[in-house]
Amino acid sequence: PPLLKAKMGAVRRVVKMQPVTDHTGMVELWDFDERQSVQSKVPIKDLGTLSPPPKDGGRWMHVYGSDKVALQKIAALYGIHEDDVDGAVNPAEQGPEVNFVQGDRDEEDYLMIVAHELRLSRSEDNAKYISPREFHGPRSMLSGRGGQADASQHLQLEEVQLSFFLFPERRLLVTMGTNSEDSPILQVARKNLKNKRSKLRRDCRPHVSVESKGTGTGGVTSLLIVLLDAMLDAVFPVLDLYGNALEGLGLLNGKAPSKTHVLLAHKLKTKVTQIRRYAWDANGLLNELKQDMNGCMEDGARESFQGLIESTVQMEKEAEAYMQYCVSIDQFFQSFQQSWMNSSLYVLSSATICFLPFQCLTGLWGMNFTGEDGKAMPELTFQYGYIMFWAIAGSFLLLGFLYMYKASLSSQQGAVILMSEEDKDDDEAVNRQVDDRMHQITSGTPTLRQATFLNRTSPSATPSTSVTRNNPPAGNNAQVHPVSDGLPTIVLD
């Protein structure tokens, strides 16, 4: 049906390509090895005159935005297929993918990776990178005060396509996508390239033995891992931003529940759902790279990819927790409405019960029965009948209101539990035993300290918690509760 198609089209994946801005016709070039790293901006026409990369190092080329002319020039130099050039320039809606292309020579073999960068952008300016640090506090995204934008209105959560071409034999990595020099992905990569003690630079060391790990990619595999890691790290501030917004929304909803809060929670849930789907796609991409079925990665890169996979799992768990928080906001509003409705019905029912005797008396003395003498109901001819009616009706009405008021006070105080003398003695004994154990824990007796130390040093113990059992000392005449005596004591210090 048309309605179903419209709803499905509204939630489909939207992937954008960054336009070419101030870097038209230029390529950022890095030549690096263990000793040094050199950065330069090279015009497209001069790409054919470049010298080979360092002997034991690698080369990184970054094309800003969707510059098809620059990528076609690189494709002509290194043998990238035309279909892959079109796939890198045009956004793909099917999600991230990995494709290995085998050329006529070993130097022309390359691995094409299509990934997505998740970022915030304003609706009127899609070219500028918006840092989540521009928003301060859990309510800045909700109120829009202080010049801050509204996360559900003026900010958009979009996916920008990034393309990677890894040439293992040439020790070359070509990237294409982001068009901003202030992009956190590029900044992290530059920082690692400039640091001589980084793993990226250390992987450029020559492998003198066959047993040493690595296939001789000159550090470009580590550079790829650094870029993917920075791409994932940029998502967590965005996720924390929506988490702070949900926290502020929960506080506002708890103070004054309204339908507006519920609608905003649904909008934020849509954004968080997009982040969770992004985590699923990134997890599948990293698992495929970890398998390395085509032998393009360093052997030691498998552990690094496993760390990135764990990051996607953590991202998915946080997103699901925030989605559950959105559901709890909706449930709180529904419970508030239900409680308000029950309170209204309680007031109406109380009023009905209080006026019930009044209605009975009215119906009783409103009957028009007359006898032969016209005096079937003597109350109708009584001199003070009208005053008697209001006295009886008012008394019943007052008693009804007093009873309902007393019932409301009893419901606020809670249930009253009647205990016998034996139950009171047992309860006092249990309270004294609990107080004694809490005093032992807070005072830090040698027995508890030693048990805690021995438990933490055991192989099965975890550093977060330690469980010890403290039996009551001999000679204690206090009555031991049969249930609380076997309970373990949790020591959190």
C-alpha positions as CSV (number, residue, x, y, z in Angstrom):
1,P,0.0,0.0,0.0
2,P,1.1,3.6,-0.6
3,L,1.0,4.4,3.2
4,L,3.2,1.4,4.1
5,K,5.7,2.4,1.4
6,A,5.8,6.0,2.7
7,K,6.5,4.8,6.2
8,M,9.2,2.4,5.0
9,G,10.8,5.2,2.9
10,A,10.9,7.5,5.9
11,V,13.1,5.2,8.0
12,R,15.4,3.9,5.3
13,R,19.2,4.4,5.4
14,V,20.3,7.8,4.1
15,V,24.0,8.0,3.3
16,K,25.6,11.2,2.0
17,M,28.7,12.1,0.2
18,Q,30.8,15.1,1.3
19,P,31.0,17.8,-1.4
20,V,34.3,19.2,-2.5
21,T,35.0,22.5,-0.8
22,D,38.4,24.3,-0.5
23,H,40.6,21.3,-1.5
24,T,39.5,20.9,-5.1
25,G,42.3,19.5,-7.2
26,M,44.5,18.7,-4.1
27,V,45.4,15.4,-2.4
28,E,46.9,15.2,1.1
29,L,50.0,12.9,1.0
30,W,51.9,11.3,3.8
31,D,55.2,9.3,3.4
32,F,56.2,7.7,6.6
33,D,58.6,5.1,8.0
34,E,60.2,4.3,11.4
35,R,62.5,7.4,11.3
36,Q,60.3,10.2,9.9
37,S,56.9,11.2,8.4
38,V,56.5,13.8,5.7
39,Q,53.2,15.6,5.0
40,S,52.4,17.5,1.8
41,K,49.6,18.7,-0.4
42,V,50.0,17.5,-4.0
43,P,48.0,18.7,-7.0
44,I,46.2,16.1,-9.0
45,K,48.3,16.7,-12.1
46,D,51.5,15.9,-10.2
47,L,50.5,12.5,-8.9
48,G,52.2,10.8,-11.8
49,T,55.6,12.3,-10.9
50,L,55.6,11.0,-7.3
51,S,58.6,9.0,-6.1
52,P,58.0,5.5,-4.6
53,P,57.1,5.3,-0.9
54,P,59.9,4.7,1.7
55,K,61.5,1.3,1.5
56,D,60.3,0.0,4.9
57,G,57.4,2.5,5.3
58,G,54.2,3.3,3.6
59,R,52.2,6.0,1.9
60,W,48.8,7.5,2.6
61,M,46.7,9.5,0.2
62,H,43.5,11.3,1.2
63,V,41.0,12.7,-1.3
64,Y,38.8,15.4,0.3
65,G,35.1,15.0,-0.4
66,S,33.7,13.2,-3.4
67,D,36.4,14.4,-5.8
68,K,35.9,12.0,-8.7
69,V,38.5,13.6,-10.9
70,A,41.2,13.1,-8.3
71,L,40.1,9.5,-7.7
72,Q,40.1,8.7,-11.4
73,K,43.7,10.0,-11.6
74,I,44.7,7.7,-8.8
75,A,42.8,4.8,-10.4
76,A,44.7,5.3,-13.7
77,L,48.0,5.2,-11.8
78,Y,47.4,2.2,-9.6
79,G,44.8,0.1,-11.5
80,I,41.5,0.8,-9.6
81,H,38.5,-0.5,-11.6
82,E,36.0,2.0,-12.9
83,D,33.1,0.3,-11.0
84,D,34.9,0.7,-7.7
85,V,35.5,4.4,-8.5
86,D,31.8,4.9,-9.1
87,G,31.0,3.0,-5.9
88,A,33.4,5.2,-3.9
89,V,31.9,8.4,-5.3
90,N,28.2,7.5,-5.2
91,P,26.7,6.6,-1.8
92,A,25.7,3.0,-1.2
93,E,22.5,2.3,0.7
94,Q,23.2,-1.4,1.4
95,G,25.7,-0.6,4.2
96,P,29.5,-1.2,4.7
97,E,31.2,-3.8,2.5
98,V,34.6,-5.3,1.8
99,N,35.6,-6.3,-1.7
100,F,38.9,-7.8,-2.8
101,V,40.0,-7.1,-6.4
102,Q,42.8,-9.2,-7.9
103,G,44.7,-7.4,-10.7
104,D,46.9,-8.6,-13.5
105,R,49.9,-8.2,-11.2
106,D,50.5,-8.6,-7.5
107,E,51.1,-4.8,-7.2
108,E,47.6,-4.2,-8.6
109,D,45.8,-6.3,-6.0
110,Y,43.8,-4.1,-3.6
111,L,41.2,-4.3,-0.9
112,M,38.2,-1.9,-1.2
113,I,36.5,-1.1,2.0
114,V,33.3,1.0,2.2
115,A,32.5,2.3,5.7
116,H,30.3,5.0,7.1
117,E,31.1,7.9,9.5
118,L,28.4,8.8,11.9
119,R,28.3,12.5,12.6
120,L,26.1,15.4,13.6
121,S,25.3,18.2,11.2
122,R,23.0,21.2,11.2
123,S,20.2,21.2,8.6
124,E,21.4,24.4,7.1
125,D,25.1,23.5,6.9
126,N,26.0,19.9,6.0
127,A,29.6,20.6,5.2
128,K,30.8,21.6,8.7
129,Y,31.6,19.1,11.3
130,I,29.6,19.6,14.5
131,S,31.4,18.5,17.7
132,P,29.2,17.1,20.4
133,R,31.3,19.1,22.9
134,E,29.4,22.2,21.7
135,F,26.5,21.1,23.9
136,H,26.8,21.4,27.7
137,G,24.6,19.8,30.3
138,P,21.7,17.3,30.0
139,R,19.1,20.0,29.2
140,S,21.0,22.0,26.5
141,M,19.6,19.8,23.7
142,L,16.1,20.2,25.1
143,S,15.6,23.8,26.0
144,G,17.7,25.4,23.2
145,R,19.0,28.1,25.5
146,G,22.3,29.9,25.2
147,G,22.4,29.6,21.4
148,Q,22.3,25.8,21.5
149,A,20.5,23.9,18.9
150,D,17.7,21.4,19.5
151,A,18.9,17.8,18.9
152,S,15.5,16.7,17.5
153,Q,14.9,19.7,15.3
154,H,18.0,21.6,14.0
155,L,20.6,18.7,14.3
156,Q,20.7,15.8,12.0
157,L,22.4,12.4,12.5
158,E,23.8,11.5,9.2
159,E,26.1,8.8,7.8
160,V,29.0,9.9,5.5
161,Q,30.5,7.3,3.2
162,L,34.2,6.7,3.6
163,S,36.1,4.6,1.1
164,F,39.5,2.8,1.6
165,F,41.7,1.3,-1.0
166,L,44.5,-0.8,0.5
167,F,47.3,-1.9,-1.7
168,P,49.4,-4.5,0.3
169,E,52.3,-4.9,-2.2
170,R,52.6,-1.2,-2.9
171,R,52.3,-0.3,0.9
172,L,49.7,2.3,-0.1
173,L,46.4,3.4,1.5
174,V,44.0,5.7,-0.4
175,T,41.1,7.2,1.5
176,M,38.2,9.2,0.3
177,G,35.3,10.8,2.1
178,T,35.5,13.6,4.7
179,N,36.2,17.0,3.3
180,S,37.1,18.8,6.6
181,E,40.6,19.1,7.9
182,D,39.2,19.4,11.4
183,S,37.6,15.9,11.1
184,P,38.5,13.9,14.2
185,I,39.4,10.9,12.0
186,L,42.1,12.8,10.1
187,Q,43.4,14.4,13.3
188,V,43.9,11.1,15.0
189,A,45.7,9.7,12.0
190,R,48.0,12.7,11.7
191,K,48.8,12.5,15.4
192,N,49.8,8.8,15.1
193,L,51.9,9.5,12.0
194,K,53.8,12.3,13.8
195,N,54.4,10.2,17.0
196,K,57.6,8.1,16.6
197,R,56.6,5.8,19.5
198,S,53.1,5.0,18.0
199,K,52.4,1.4,16.9
200,L,51.8,2.7,13.4
201,R,55.4,3.9,13.2
202,R,56.8,0.9,15.0
203,D,55.2,-1.4,12.5
204,C,57.3,0.2,9.8
205,R,60.4,-1.7,11.1
206,P,61.9,-4.2,8.6
207,H,61.2,-7.8,9.3
208,V,64.5,-9.6,9.5
209,S,63.2,-13.1,10.1
210,V,60.5,-15.3,8.6
211,E,59.1,-16.0,12.1
212,S,58.4,-12.3,12.8
213,K,54.8,-11.3,12.4
214,G,53.7,-9.2,9.5
215,T,53.4,-9.4,5.7
216,G,55.5,-6.3,5.1
217,T,52.7,-3.8,4.4
218,G,54.8,-0.9,5.8
219,G,52.4,0.2,8.5
220,V,49.4,0.9,6.2
221,T,47.4,-1.9,8.0
222,S,48.0,-0.1,11.3
223,L,47.0,3.1,9.7
224,L,43.7,1.6,8.5
225,I,43.1,0.3,12.0
226,V,43.7,3.8,13.4
227,L,41.3,5.3,11.0
228,L,38.6,2.8,11.8
229,D,39.2,3.2,15.5
230,A,38.8,7.0,15.2
231,M,35.6,6.5,13.2
232,L,34.2,4.4,16.1
233,D,35.5,6.7,18.8
234,A,33.7,9.6,17.2
235,V,30.3,7.9,17.8
236,F,30.6,7.6,21.5
237,P,30.4,11.4,22.2
238,V,27.3,11.5,20.0
239,L,25.8,8.7,22.0
240,D,26.7,10.4,25.2
241,L,25.0,13.6,23.9
242,Y,21.7,11.8,23.4
243,G,22.1,10.0,26.7
244,N,22.5,13.4,28.5
245,A,19.4,14.6,26.6
246,L,17.4,11.6,27.8
247,E,18.6,12.1,31.3
248,G,17.4,15.7,31.3
249,L,14.2,14.6,29.6
250,G,13.7,12.1,32.4
251,L,14.1,14.8,35.0
252,L,11.6,17.1,33.3
253,N,9.2,14.3,32.8
254,G,9.4,13.2,36.5
255,K,8.7,16.8,37.6
256,A,5.8,17.5,35.2
257,P,4.9,14.6,32.9
258,S,3.4,15.7,29.6
259,K,2.8,14.4,26.1
260,T,5.5,16.7,24.7
261,H,8.1,14.8,26.7
262,V,6.9,11.5,25.3
263,L,7.0,12.7,21.7
264,L,10.5,14.0,22.2
265,A,11.5,10.7,23.8
266,H,10.2,8.9,20.6
267,K,12.3,11.2,18.4
268,L,15.4,10.6,20.5
269,K,14.7,6.8,20.4
270,T,14.8,7.0,16.6
271,K,18.2,8.6,16.7
272,V,19.5,6.0,19.1
273,T,18.1,3.2,17.0
274,Q,20.1,4.6,14.1
275,I,23.3,4.4,16.2
276,R,22.5,0.8,17.2
277,R,22.1,-0.1,13.5
278,Y,25.3,1.6,12.8
279,A,27.0,-0.6,15.5
280,W,25.6,-3.7,13.9
281,D,27.0,-2.7,10.5
282,A,30.4,-1.8,11.9
283,N,30.5,-5.1,13.8
284,G,29.9,-7.1,10.6
285,L,32.5,-5.1,8.7
286,L,35.2,-5.6,11.4
287,N,34.5,-9.3,11.6
288,E,35.0,-9.6,7.9
289,L,38.3,-7.7,8.1
290,K,39.4,-9.8,11.1
291,Q,39.0,-13.0,9.1
292,D,41.3,-11.7,6.4
293,M,40.4,-14.3,3.8
294,N,42.5,-12.6,1.1
295,G,45.7,-12.1,3.1
296,C,45.9,-8.3,2.9
297,M,46.4,-7.6,6.6
298,E,49.2,-8.0,9.1
299,D,49.0,-11.2,11.1
300,G,49.1,-9.1,14.3
301,A,46.2,-7.0,13.2
302,R,43.7,-9.6,14.3
303,E,43.9,-8.6,17.9
304,S,43.4,-5.0,17.0
305,F,40.3,-5.8,15.0
306,Q,39.0,-7.8,18.0
307,G,39.4,-4.7,20.2
308,L,37.4,-2.7,17.6
309,I,34.7,-5.4,17.6
310,E,34.4,-5.1,21.4
311,S,33.9,-1.4,21.0
312,T,31.0,-2.0,18.7
313,V,29.5,-4.4,21.2
314,Q,29.8,-1.7,23.9
315,M,28.2,0.8,21.6
316,E,25.3,-1.5,21.0
317,K,24.8,-2.1,24.7
318,E,24.7,1.6,25.5
319,A,22.3,2.3,22.6
320,E,19.9,-0.4,23.8
321,A,20.1,1.0,27.4
322,Y,19.1,4.4,26.1
323,M,16.3,2.9,24.0
324,Q,15.0,1.2,27.1
325,Y,15.2,4.5,28.9
326,C,13.0,6.1,26.2
327,V,10.5,3.2,26.8
328,S,10.6,3.9,30.6
329,I,9.7,7.6,30.0
330,D,6.7,6.5,27.9
331,Q,5.7,4.0,30.6
332,F,6.1,6.6,33.3
333,F,3.8,9.0,31.5
334,Q,1.2,6.2,30.9
335,S,1.3,5.3,34.6
336,F,0.9,8.9,35.5
337,Q,-2.1,9.2,33.3
338,Q,-3.5,6.0,34.8
339,S,-2.9,7.3,38.3
340,W,-4.6,10.6,37.5
341,M,-7.6,8.8,36.0
342,N,-7.8,6.5,39.1
343,S,-7.7,9.5,41.3
344,S,-10.4,11.2,39.4
345,L,-12.6,8.1,39.5
346,Y,-11.9,7.8,43.2
347,V,-13.1,11.4,43.8
348,L,-16.3,10.8,41.7
349,S,-17.0,7.5,43.4
350,S,-16.5,9.1,46.9
351,A,-18.9,11.9,46.0
352,T,-21.4,9.4,44.7
353,I,-21.2,7.3,47.9
354,C,-21.5,10.4,50.1
355,F,-24.7,11.6,48.2
356,L,-26.3,8.2,48.1
357,P,-28.2,8.6,51.4
358,F,-29.3,12.0,50.3
359,Q,-30.7,10.5,47.0
360,C,-32.5,7.7,49.0
361,L,-34.2,10.2,51.2
362,T,-35.2,12.4,48.3
363,G,-36.6,9.4,46.4
364,L,-38.4,8.2,49.5
365,W,-40.2,11.4,50.4
366,G,-40.7,12.3,46.8
367,M,-43.3,9.5,46.3
368,N,-46.9,10.8,45.8
369,F,-48.8,8.1,47.7
370,T,-52.1,9.3,49.3
371,G,-54.6,7.4,51.4
372,E,-58.4,7.9,51.7
373,D,-57.8,10.7,54.1
374,G,-54.9,12.2,52.0
375,K,-52.4,11.5,54.8
376,A,-50.6,8.3,53.7
377,M,-47.1,9.9,54.4
378,P,-47.3,11.9,57.6
379,E,-43.9,13.4,57.0
380,L,-45.3,15.5,54.2
381,T,-47.7,17.2,56.5
382,F,-45.3,17.5,59.4
383,Q,-44.7,21.1,60.5
384,Y,-40.9,20.7,60.7
385,G,-40.6,18.1,57.9
386,Y,-38.4,20.2,55.7
387,I,-36.0,20.9,58.5
388,M,-36.0,17.2,59.5
389,F,-35.2,16.2,55.9
390,W,-32.1,18.4,55.8
391,A,-31.0,17.4,59.3
392,I,-31.1,13.7,58.4
393,A,-29.6,14.2,54.9
394,G,-26.9,16.5,56.2
395,S,-26.0,14.1,58.9
396,F,-25.6,11.2,56.5
397,L,-23.7,13.5,54.1
398,L,-21.3,14.6,56.8
399,L,-20.7,11.1,58.0
400,G,-19.9,10.0,54.5
401,F,-17.3,12.7,54.0
402,L,-15.7,12.0,57.3
403,Y,-15.4,8.3,56.5
404,M,-13.8,8.9,53.1
405,Y,-11.4,11.4,54.6
406,K,-10.3,8.9,57.2
407,A,-9.9,6.2,54.6
408,S,-7.7,8.4,52.5
409,L,-5.5,9.1,55.5
410,S,-5.2,5.4,56.3
411,S,-4.1,4.7,52.7
412,Q,-1.4,7.3,52.9
413,Q,0.0,5.9,56.1
414,G,0.3,2.3,54.7
415,A,-0.6,-1.0,56.3
416,V,-0.3,-1.6,60.0
417,I,1.3,-4.9,61.0
418,L,0.3,-6.3,64.4
419,M,3.0,-8.3,66.0
420,S,2.9,-10.5,69.0
421,E,5.5,-10.3,71.9
422,E,7.4,-13.3,70.5
423,D,7.6,-11.8,67.0
424,K,8.8,-8.5,68.4
425,D,11.6,-10.3,70.4
426,D,12.7,-12.2,67.2
427,D,12.7,-9.1,65.1
428,E,14.7,-7.2,67.7
429,A,17.3,-10.0,67.8
430,V,17.6,-10.0,64.0
431,N,18.1,-6.2,64.0
432,R,20.8,-6.4,66.7
433,Q,22.6,-9.1,64.7
434,V,22.5,-7.1,61.5
435,D,23.8,-4.0,63.4
436,D,26.6,-6.1,64.8
437,R,27.6,-7.3,61.4
438,M,27.5,-3.9,59.9
439,H,29.6,-2.6,62.7
440,Q,32.2,-5.3,62.0
441,I,32.3,-4.4,58.3
442,T,32.7,-0.7,58.9
443,S,35.3,-1.1,61.7
444,G,37.3,-3.5,59.5
445,T,38.1,-6.4,61.9
446,P,41.2,-8.5,61.1
447,T,39.0,-11.5,60.3
448,L,37.1,-9.8,57.6
449,R,40.2,-8.1,56.2
450,Q,42.0,-11.4,55.9
451,A,39.1,-13.2,54.3
452,T,38.7,-10.4,51.8
453,F,42.4,-10.5,50.9
454,L,42.4,-14.2,50.5
455,N,39.3,-14.1,48.3
456,R,40.8,-11.5,46.0
457,T,44.0,-13.4,45.6
458,S,42.2,-16.6,44.5
459,P,42.1,-17.3,40.8
460,S,38.3,-17.3,40.6
461,A,37.9,-14.0,42.4
462,T,37.2,-10.7,40.7
463,P,38.6,-7.4,41.8
464,S,35.2,-5.7,41.7
465,T,33.5,-7.6,44.6
466,S,34.6,-10.0,47.3
467,V,32.2,-12.3,49.2
468,T,33.0,-13.4,52.7
469,R,31.1,-15.3,55.3
470,N,31.4,-14.2,58.9
471,N,30.1,-16.8,61.4
472,P,28.9,-15.4,64.8
473,P,31.5,-15.7,67.5
474,A,31.3,-18.5,70.1
475,G,29.6,-17.7,73.2
476,N,27.1,-15.3,71.7
477,N,23.8,-15.7,73.6
478,A,21.9,-13.7,71.1
479,Q,19.2,-15.6,69.2
480,V,20.3,-16.4,65.7
481,H,17.7,-16.0,63.0
482,P,17.5,-19.3,60.9
483,V,17.4,-17.4,57.6
484,S,19.8,-14.5,58.1
485,D,22.6,-16.7,59.6
486,G,23.5,-18.3,56.3
487,L,23.5,-15.1,54.3
488,P,26.9,-14.0,52.8
489,T,28.3,-10.6,53.5
490,I,29.3,-8.5,50.5
491,V,32.3,-6.3,51.2
492,L,32.7,-3.3,48.8
493,D,35.8,-1.4,49.6
